[in-house]
Amino acid sequence: MTVAKPQAESKRKVLLYPGEDGYFVVEVPSLPGCISQGKTREEAVANIEEAIALYIEVLQEQGQPIPEDRVEVVLV
């Protein structure tokens, strides 16, 4: 089996928004359930980078495909 290393290292689109508790929440739409938070924007982004790496690592260990980042941003 070939490990999809370029995909694992690629950037992903995330949603970053203020939560009700004053923390910043960040979600990865292309990786269902991959959500984190932080006291600051920078902390939230650092936390989600780690969460993405771990999420992809688990998928690879389980032999699961890594979803592509097919998120499109559209203002309505």
Secondary structure, DSSP 8 states (H G I E B T S, - for coil): ----HHHHHS----EEEE-TTSSEEEE-TTSTT-EEEESSHHHHHHHHHHHHHHHHHHHHHTT-------------
